[in-house]
Structure formats: C-alpha cells, structure tokens
C-alpha cells in the first residue's frame, strides 16, 4: 500500500474539516450548545464558559465522508465506523442532556454504560461473524493468549477503558485532539505497513487529518470544544483500530498519555478516600501542571510531545 494514499486521505479529511468548521460553529452557538465549566476546576477556565461544544461532529463528518470515499468499503471499515459513530452517538446524547436539558452530569452512569455495552456487543458479534481471531498478542514478545469466548469481556474492557481515558484527557484546548491525531497517525502506519489492512489504514489516516482540521478551531484559545460526542468517538475508534490490527495491548504504549491521565484520577481518588490527602493539586494530570504555573499551551505541547515519543517507541518494535 502506498503511503501517498494515506497522506492524500488525511489531506482531504483536513480540508473538509476546515471547510465545515465555520459552518457548524455558528449553528452550535445559535442553538446555545455552550460548554458549562466546572466551578471546582482551574479558575482560568471560567472564561471558557459558553464556548460551543459538541464540535466532535465536525471531525466525525469529515472522517465519515473521506473514509467511505477512499476505502474499499470492506467489513473492517464498517466495523470501525460502527464503533466510532456508535460511541459518538452515546456522547452526543450525553452532551445534549448536559447542554439542552441543563443536567450537568449528562447521562447517568448506568445509561452511559448501557450505550457502551450495546455498541461493544454489536462490535463483538461483527467480529465473530467475520471469523476473527480471538487471541491477544503480548507486546515486545511472540506470546499470544487465545481467549476464545472470554475475548468478549476483554473487548469490553478495552473499549470502555479507551473511551473514558480520552474523555478524561479532553480538558485543555487541543489536548485530546492533538494527542489522538498522533495515535491515529501511528495506527495508520501500523495498519498500512505491518498488518496490510487497507481500510483500517484509510480510516485512521482520515481521522488524523480530520482532527488536524478540527485543531484549527480547537487549539488555544478554542472556538469550539469536541464534547463527549468527540472524545467518546475517539476512544472507540482507537480501541477498534487496535482490535482489528491485533495490537490491543500496544494501545497502552501508543496511548500512554491517556493511560497516565486516567491513572492520575484513580490515584487521586484512592489517596483522598484512603488517607484524606491529595497526591496532585488537581486531577486529571494536565490540571496539576496548570496549577503548578504552566501555561495551557506548555501543558498541551508537552503532552503532544510525550504522545509522539510513545508512538515512536511503539513503531520501533515493528521495525526490527
């Protein structure tokens, strides 16, 4: 597969996102889809209140148009789109409840989990019908675990962990979008060069390009936020790409920034509930650095750099 096709796909997705962004953002503003800012968050974020959210629709539209146009429309494409758009729909409903119905917590935990379970079950059934290999490869080794029917539980864990990790990372302008673009670009290379999955590579390239286009409006100071519509879709898409390329555990390395963000929350909660003390000034981790005096741009650029390094480490294992 020619890498030129991936760059062309990413370029078209970027162009579409840049074109439709100025069309979508005023509509979101007129519909009063403004972001509510948590009062317990950094005080500097209060000025962001009212910034249009649900902007994940911008890169999801660009992704869908481009991926369908440039792919072979194989079952793999429809599966990865199913997961991405399915989780995006769960996020859209969550955003809608928060913004329109003025219920700040959005979907209840059980409702959100039910939506995630439905999408995950549909993905598992699609994999089963395609005769998918329900084994898991251990990174940096030749070991494989054959899980059989237990792969369904593992799949659910990967999907929910990835979606929630990206969701937690989406707390600063451009942070989740930029880090995700790096991860999807990495998976485009893995799918194209090492696993020869044309449609998965096209999907990942389209998503990376669409996210870079979205960053034109989401970089600091953001004109629009992706909302749960975007962050849940990104987590689902990354997890689906990892599953289809049989690199489920390598996602921990490629998405290590997301992992660290999630761990910071878990550590903070455990420490406070157990010892009554906080390890970080605030979690997720990006807020800790903000409250330590780092500018928002410095935090974002540092996390992008960390994501790039992690992706390079992951890619290096395939170059041997």
JOJOGI-V665473 format. One record per residue. N is the residue number from 1. RES is the residue in three letters. PHI is phi in whole degrees, 0 to 359 (999 if undefined). PSI is psi in whole degrees, 0 to 359 (999 if undefined). Layout:
n->N res->RES phi->PHI psi->PSI
n->N res->RES phi->PHI psi->PSI
This chain:
n->1 res->UNK phi->999 psi->132
n->2 res->UNK phi->282 psi->132
n->3 res->UNK phi->295 psi->337
n->4 res->UNK phi->302 psi->325
n->5 res->UNK phi->296 psi->324
n->6 res->UNK phi->291 psi->317
n->7 res->UNK phi->294 psi->322
n->8 res->UNK phi->296 psi->316
n->9 res->UNK phi->299 psi->313
n->10 res->UNK phi->298 psi->321
n->11 res->UNK phi->295 psi->318
n->12 res->UNK phi->294 psi->317
n->13 res->UNK phi->298 psi->319
n->14 res->UNK phi->301 psi->313
n->15 res->UNK phi->298 psi->317
n->16 res->UNK phi->295 psi->317
n->17 res->UNK phi->297 psi->319
n->18 res->UNK phi->293 psi->326
n->19 res->UNK phi->288 psi->315
n->20 res->UNK phi->276 psi->342
n->21 res->UNK phi->306 psi->306
n->22 res->UNK phi->295 psi->344
n->23 res->UNK phi->275 psi->322
n->24 res->UNK phi->282 psi->318
n->25 res->UNK phi->299 psi->314
n->26 res->UNK phi->298 psi->326
n->27 res->UNK phi->295 psi->315
n->28 res->UNK phi->299 psi->323
n->29 res->UNK phi->291 psi->318
n->30 res->UNK phi->293 psi->327
n->31 res->UNK phi->281 psi->1
n->32 res->UNK phi->61 psi->39
n->33 res->UNK phi->276 psi->60
n->34 res->UNK phi->268 psi->145
n->35 res->UNK phi->283 psi->131
n->36 res->UNK phi->272 psi->137
n->37 res->UNK phi->256 psi->131
n->38 res->UNK phi->298 psi->133
n->39 res->UNK phi->293 psi->333
n->40 res->UNK phi->276 psi->357
n->41 res->UNK phi->282 psi->178
n->42 res->UNK phi->306 psi->134
n->43 res->UNK phi->298 psi->332
n->44 res->UNK phi->296 psi->343
n->45 res->UNK phi->277 psi->347
n->46 res->UNK phi->297 psi->333
n->47 res->UNK phi->290 psi->348
n->48 res->UNK phi->276 psi->352
n->49 res->UNK phi->303 psi->136
n->50 res->UNK phi->93 psi->349
n->51 res->UNK phi->299 psi->131
n->52 res->UNK phi->304 psi->138
n->53 res->UNK phi->244 psi->190
n->54 res->UNK phi->65 psi->21
n->55 res->UNK phi->289 psi->353
n->56 res->UNK phi->302 psi->338
n->57 res->UNK phi->300 psi->332
n->58 res->UNK phi->296 psi->306
n->59 res->UNK phi->283 psi->338
n->60 res->UNK phi->289 psi->322
n->61 res->UNK phi->294 psi->313
n->62 res->UNK phi->299 psi->317
n->63 res->UNK phi->299 psi->310
n->64 res->UNK phi->297 psi->314
n->65 res->UNK phi->300 psi->312
n->66 res->UNK phi->291 psi->314
n->67 res->UNK phi->298 psi->317
n->68 res->UNK phi->293 psi->322
n->69 res->UNK phi->291 psi->320
n->70 res->UNK phi->260 psi->353
n->71 res->UNK phi->269 psi->176
n->72 res->UNK phi->270 psi->2
n->73 res->UNK phi->56 psi->47
n->74 res->UNK phi->279 psi->169
n->75 res->UNK phi->304 psi->327
n->76 res->UNK phi->298 psi->321
n->77 res->UNK phi->296 psi->313
n->78 res->UNK phi->296 psi->327
n->79 res->UNK phi->293 psi->313
n->80 res->UNK phi->291 psi->327
n->81 res->UNK phi->290 psi->321
n->82 res->UNK phi->304 psi->311
n->83 res->UNK phi->293 psi->313
n->84 res->UNK phi->298 psi->308
n->85 res->UNK phi->287 psi->330
n->86 res->UNK phi->296 psi->312
n->87 res->UNK phi->292 psi->327
n->88 res->UNK phi->298 psi->323
n->89 res->UNK phi->294 psi->318
n->90 res->UNK phi->301 psi->316
n->91 res->UNK phi->295 psi->323
n->92 res->UNK phi->297 psi->315
n->93 res->UNK phi->298 psi->319
n->94 res->UNK phi->299 psi->313
n->95 res->UNK phi->298 psi->318
n->96 res->UNK phi->299 psi->317
n->97 res->UNK phi->295 psi->319
n->98 res->UNK phi->296 psi->314
n->99 res->UNK phi->274 psi->313
n->100 res->UNK phi->275 psi->316
n->101 res->UNK phi->272 psi->358
n->102 res->UNK phi->58 psi->33
n->103 res->UNK phi->255 psi->103
n->104 res->UNK phi->302 psi->330
n->105 res->UNK phi->274 psi->355
n->106 res->UNK phi->67 psi->218
n->107 res->UNK phi->299 psi->143
n->108 res->UNK phi->291 psi->156
n->109 res->UNK phi->305 psi->318
n->110 res->UNK phi->294 psi->321
n->111 res->UNK phi->293 psi->317
n->112 res->UNK phi->295 psi->317
n->113 res->UNK phi->297 psi->321
n->114 res->UNK phi->298 psi->316
n->115 res->UNK phi->299 psi->317
n->116 res->UNK phi->294 psi->323
n->117 res->UNK phi->295 psi->319
n->118 res->UNK phi->296 psi->313
n->119 res->UNK phi->296 psi->317
n->120 res->UNK phi->296 psi->319
n->121 res->UNK phi->295 psi->319
n->122 res->UNK phi->297 psi->321
n->123 res->UNK phi->295 psi->316
n->124 res->UNK phi->298 psi->317
n->125 res->UNK phi->296 psi->320
n->126 res->UNK phi->297 psi->319
n->127 res->UNK phi->297 psi->317
n->128 res->UNK phi->298 psi->315
n->129 res->UNK phi->294 psi->334
n->130 res->UNK phi->272 psi->3
n->131 res->UNK phi->68 psi->37
n->132 res->UNK phi->295 psi->146
n->133 res->UNK phi->280 psi->109
n->134 res->UNK phi->274 psi->59
n->135 res->UNK phi->237 psi->161
n->136 res->UNK phi->235 psi->127
n->137 res->UNK phi->271 psi->137
n->138 res->UNK phi->271 psi->121
n->139 res->UNK phi->305 psi->144
n->140 res->UNK phi->68 psi->12
n->141 res->UNK phi->222 psi->175
n->142 res->UNK phi->259 psi->15
n->143 res->UNK phi->278 psi->139
n->144 res->UNK phi->232 psi->138
n->145 res->UNK phi->254 psi->124
n->146 res->UNK phi->267 psi->109
n->147 res->UNK phi->267 psi->340
n->148 res->UNK phi->61 psi->226
n->149 res->UNK phi->294 psi->338
n->150 res->UNK phi->289 psi->350
n->151 res->UNK phi->297 psi->334
n->152 res->UNK phi->300 psi->317
n->153 res->UNK phi->292 psi->320
n->154 res->UNK phi->296 psi->318
n->155 res->UNK phi->299 psi->315
n->156 res->UNK phi->299 psi->318
n->157 res->UNK phi->299 psi->314
n->158 res->UNK phi->298 psi->314
n->159 res->UNK phi->294 psi->312
n->160 res->UNK phi->290 psi->321
n->161 res->UNK phi->298 psi->315
n->162 res->UNK phi->294 psi->316
n->163 res->UNK phi->295 psi->318
n->164 res->UNK phi->288 psi->328
n->165 res->UNK phi->293 psi->315
n->166 res->UNK phi->294 psi->321
n->167 res->UNK phi->300 psi->319
n->168 res->UNK phi->292 psi->329
n->169 res->UNK phi->285 psi->339
n->170 res->UNK phi->281 psi->74
n->171 res->UNK phi->229 psi->351
n->172 res->UNK phi->230 psi->155
n->173 res->UNK phi->302 psi->119
n->174 res->UNK phi->81 psi->354
n->175 res->UNK phi->295 psi->303
n->176 res->UNK phi->292 psi->321
n->177 res->UNK phi->295 psi->313
n->178 res->UNK phi->292 psi->316
n->179 res->UNK phi->295 psi->321
n->180 res->UNK phi->292 psi->323
n->181 res->UNK phi->300 psi->320
n->182 res->UNK phi->296 psi->315
n->183 res->UNK phi->295 psi->317
n->184 res->UNK phi->292 psi->324
n->185 res->UNK phi->298 psi->322
n->186 res->UNK phi->296 psi->315
n->187 res->UNK phi->292 psi->331
n->188 res->UNK phi->298 psi->318
n->189 res->UNK phi->293 psi->317
n->190 res->UNK phi->298 psi->314
n->191 res->UNK phi->293 psi->324
n->192 res->UNK phi->281 psi->315
n->193 res->UNK phi->266 psi->317
n->194 res->UNK phi->257 psi->335
n->195 res->UNK phi->244 psi->357
n->196 res->UNK phi->52 psi->48
n->197 res->UNK phi->247 psi->92
n->198 res->UNK phi->303 psi->310
n->199 res->UNK phi->290 psi->326
n->200 res->UNK phi->293 psi->320
n->201 res->UNK phi->296 psi->317
n->202 res->UNK phi->297 psi->316
n->203 res->UNK phi->301 psi->311
n->204 res->UNK phi->294 psi->321
n->205 res->UNK phi->295 psi->319
n->206 res->UNK phi->296 psi->319
n->207 res->UNK phi->294 psi->317
n->208 res->UNK phi->300 psi->315
n->209 res->UNK phi->296 psi->317
n->210 res->UNK phi->297 psi->322
n->211 res->UNK phi->292 psi->321
n->212 res->UNK phi->295 psi->323
n->213 res->UNK phi->295 psi->319
n->214 res->UNK phi->296 psi->327
n->215 res->UNK phi->297 psi->337
n->216 res->UNK phi->303 psi->328
n->217 res->UNK phi->254 psi->344
n->218 res->UNK phi->258 psi->344
n->219 res->UNK phi->293 psi->154
n->220 res->UNK phi->297 psi->131
n->221 res->UNK phi->278 psi->128
n->222 res->UNK phi->291 psi->137
n->223 res->UNK phi->268 psi->344
n->224 res->UNK phi->203 psi->147
n->225 res->UNK phi->253 psi->153
n->226 res->UNK phi->283 psi->334
n->227 res->UNK phi->67 psi->181
n->228 res->UNK phi->295 psi->335
n->229 res->UNK phi->307 psi->316
n->230 res->UNK phi->276 psi->314
n->231 res->UNK phi->293 psi->320
n->232 res->UNK phi->292 psi->323
n->233 res->UNK phi->296 psi->318
n->234 res->UNK phi->296 psi->315
n->235 res->UNK phi->298 psi->317
n->236 res->UNK phi->296 psi->319
n->237 res->UNK phi->295 psi->318
n->238 res->UNK phi->297 psi->315
n->239 res->UNK phi->297 psi->318
n->240 res->UNK phi->296 psi->319
n->241 res->UNK phi->297 psi->320
n->242 res->UNK phi->296 psi->318
n->243 res->UNK phi->295 psi->312
n->244 res->UNK phi->293 psi->331
n->245 res->UNK phi->267 psi->5
n->246 res->UNK phi->58 psi->41
n->247 res->UNK phi->234 psi->39
n->248 res->UNK phi->305 psi->314
n->249 res->UNK phi->282 psi->335
n->250 res->UNK phi->294 psi->340
n->251 res->UNK phi->300 psi->331
n->252 res->UNK phi->297 psi->325
n->253 res->UNK phi->282 psi->310
n->254 res->UNK phi->298 psi->320
n->255 res->UNK phi->258 psi->37
n->256 res->UNK phi->297 psi->330
n->257 res->UNK phi->299 psi->316
n->258 res->UNK phi->297 psi->321
n->259 res->UNK phi->297 psi->313
n->260 res->UNK phi->296 psi->320
n->261 res->UNK phi->300 psi->316
n->262 res->UNK phi->293 psi->316
n->263 res->UNK phi->299 psi->323
n->264 res->UNK phi->298 psi->324
n->265 res->UNK phi->291 psi->314
n->266 res->UNK phi->297 psi->318
n->267 res->UNK phi->296 psi->317
n->268 res->UNK phi->298 psi->314
n->269 res->UNK phi->295 psi->313
n->270 res->UNK phi->299 psi->314
n->271 res->UNK phi->296 psi->317
n->272 res->UNK phi->290 psi->318
n->273 res->UNK phi->287 psi->331
n->274 res->UNK phi->270 psi->315
n->275 res->UNK phi->246 psi->353
n->276 res->UNK phi->73 psi->16
n->277 res->UNK phi->235 psi->151
n->278 res->UNK phi->259 psi->135
n->279 res->UNK phi->282 psi->320
n->280 res->UNK phi->249 psi->156
n->281 res->UNK phi->298 psi->327
n->282 res->UNK phi->195 psi->148
n->283 res->UNK phi->243 psi->155
n->284 res->UNK phi->298 psi->173
n->285 res->UNK phi->303 psi->326
n->286 res->UNK phi->299 psi->329
n->287 res->UNK phi->289 psi->329
n->288 res->UNK phi->300 psi->315
n->289 res->UNK phi->291 psi->324
n->290 res->UNK phi->301 psi->312
n->291 res->UNK phi->288 psi->348
n->292 res->UNK phi->273 psi->1
n->293 res->UNK phi->107 psi->359
n->294 res->UNK phi->286 psi->143
n->295 res->UNK phi->287 psi->159
n->296 res->UNK phi->300 psi->319
n->297 res->UNK phi->296 psi->321
n->298 res->UNK phi->297 psi->317
n->299 res->UNK phi->298 psi->312
n->300 res->UNK phi->297 psi->313
n->301 res->UNK phi->296 psi->322
n->302 res->UNK phi->296 psi->318
n->303 res->UNK phi->290 psi->323
n->304 res->UNK phi->299 psi->315
n->305 res->UNK phi->298 psi->318
n->306 res->UNK phi->298 psi->319
n->307 res->UNK phi->297 psi->321
n->308 res->UNK phi->294 psi->318
n->309 res->UNK phi->298 psi->315
n->310 res->UNK phi->298 psi->321
n->311 res->UNK phi->294 psi->321
n->312 res->UNK phi->295 psi->322
n->313 res->UNK phi->298 psi->316
n->314 res->UNK phi->297 psi->315
n->315 res->UNK phi->295 psi->328
n->316 res->UNK phi->298 psi->333
n->317 res->UNK phi->289 psi->337
n->318 res->UNK phi->269 psi->351
n->319 res->UNK phi->268 psi->0
n->320 res->UNK phi->282 psi->999
